[in-house]
Amino acid sequence: MLLTLQDIMARPAAYRRDLLNTLPGPRGVHLMGTRGHKGTENLAVFSSVVHVGASPPLLGFILRPLTVPRHSYHHLKATGWFTLNTLHPEILDPAHQSSANYAITESEFAATGLTPEYTDQCRAPYVKESAIKIGLTLEEEHQIRANGTLFIVGRVQEIIVPDHAVAESGHVDHASLQTLTVAGLDTYYRVEQPVRKAYARPHLKP
């Protein structure tokens, strides 16, 4: 199959959505927890989280255009805090259900049965059932002019992760935590045992 730009744009919108969403392959998927200024807790699935930097620790994600209400964005702008929580098989069904279009006054935690959890520092709710929990504050945002999406950058303020899952080197063992990944909007994959290679240097044979 060879698809030119013209071929892609000639396809139905749903086809283009699924093709371009799954084309890059499986990627990290997180539940983003936020809390509005009136106290309503929100939960949403995000599959665009990327590493931005380690000093300071920064993570970023893509937010779709603000042409309709974006509850997560509304809440994190109001409080400055959000959380990222990993998915694993035991919570896949309620986690996926949280992507439904609930009213801003309705909590996805209550709707799906997942449990909000707080620490003394973080003003946004964690997902108690998640293995890895990351608390962040809003650092900056950038509009992508090509399609009106936003790139949101958050500063990591705290990390909650099982002791056994972090090696002395700092590597996180996602296989032991059964962390899930996603391709597109609805197809989830298990993380398998990794193959770790030595740091690549010039003039060394592969």
N, C-alpha and C positions, 0 to 999 in steps of 0.2 A: 504494500500500500504506500502510495506517495500522495500526500495532501499538500497542496500549495495554500498560501494565505487565502486566496480566492475560494478554494475548495472548502476550507474550514469555515469561512464566513457564510458559505452557501448552505451549510448544514443547519438543522433546527437548533434553537437556543439550548434546549436540554442536552442534545448531543454534544455541542461545543462545551457546555459546562462540565459534563462528565469526562469527556476526552481530555480537556486541559487540566482538570483536577487530578486525574489518575496518571497522566502521562509522566510526570516526574518520578513516580514510584511512591512506595510507602514513606511516610514521614511522621514525625512526632505528633501526638495528639494530647491535648490537655483540656481539663475543665477549668475555666476561668471563673473565680469567685469574686463578686463585688457586693457592696452594700451601699444603698442610696442614702441620701441625707435624711430621709424619713424612716430609715431602718429596714427597708425591704431588701432581702437578700436575693441575689441573682446568680445564676449559674449558666454557663454557655460553653459549647464545644469550640475549640480553636485548634487548627492544624497547621498554623503558619509560624509557630514560635521558632526563633533562630537565636543563636549565640551572637552577641554583638561585641562583647569584650569581657576581659577578666579583671582588669585594673583601671577603673572600677568595674565590678561585676554588673554587666548589662545584658538583658534579653530583649528581643523585639518581636513584634507580630504585626500582621497585616489586618487592618479593619476595613470592611467594605464601605462604600460611599455612604455618606450621611443623608441619603435621599429618603430614608425611612428612619424611624426611631431605632437607635442602637442602645439597648438598655445597659450593656456592659460599659460602653463608652460614657454614657450619661452618668453612671455611678462612679466610675473611676475619676472622671473630671470633677465630680462633686466632692469626693473624699481624698483623692490622690493615691489611693491604695487599691491593689488587686492581688489575687493569688493565682498560681498555676499549679494544677494537681494532676498527676498522672492517672491513666486508666489501666485497669487490669481486668481479666475475664470475669471476676466475680461481680464487678459493678458495671459491666458493659451495657446491659439493658437500660438501667436508669440513667447512666451517663449519656447514652445516645438519645434517650427520650428528652433530655434537657435541651436539646437543640430545637424542640418544637417552639412555635411562636406564641409563648404565653404573654399575657398582659403584664405591663410593667409593675402593676400592683400585686401580682401573684409570684410567689417564690418558687423557683424550680426545685429548691431543696424539698419543700413541702410536697410539691407535685410528684416528685420522683422517689421520695423516701430516702434520699441521701442526707447525711448529717452535717450541719455546719459546725465548725470548730474554730475557736479563736485562741490567740496567744496574747500575752500582755502587751506586745508591741504592735501587732498587725491589726489594722482596723477593718480589714476585709475577711470574709469567712473562708477557711480552708474546708476541703472535703475530708472528713474524718476517715473515711474508708480508703482514701488514696495512700499509696506507699510513699510517694515523694511529694512534698508540699513546699512551694516556694512563695515567699511573701515579697512583694515589690511595691515601689512607689513610682508614680508617673514622672519620668525624666524629661521627655520631649516628644514631639510629634512632627511628622513631615508629610505633606500631601504629595501624592504621586500624580502629576498632572495628566499622565496618559489616560487614566481612567477614573480619577477622583478618589481612589482608595487612600487610606492613611497608613503610614508606618509609625507605630507607637513603640517608644523605647522606655523600658522600665529598669529601675535600679534595684538589684536584689538586696533586700534588707535582712532576710533570714531564710534558712533552709532547714527543713525537717526531713530526715532520711534515715532509714534503719542503719545501725552501725555496721552490720555485716555486709552491706551492699556497697561500701566505699573502701577501695583498696588504699594501701599506704601511699600509692602514687597519686591518688585523687580520682582515679577512674571509677565510675559508677557502674555496677553490675546490673544492667537492666534485665538480663535473662533470668537471674535469680528472683527478681521482683515480678516477673511475668508482665512487664510493661508492654502495652499494646501500641501499635502504630496504625495509621490509616492512609488509604489512598482514595481520593475523592471525598464524598460526603457520607458514605455508608458502608465502606468495605474495610474491615479491620484485620490486622495481621498481628501474630505473636512475634516477639523478639526471640530469635534463636540464639544458640551458643555463638559467641563472636569469634572471629579470627583476628588476633591482634598482631600487628607487624611492628618491626623495629622502626625507629625514626629514620626516614629516608635522608640520605646525604649524597652529594655528588660523587660520581666515580665509583660507586659501589654497585656490584651486580645485584639485580633484583632477586 
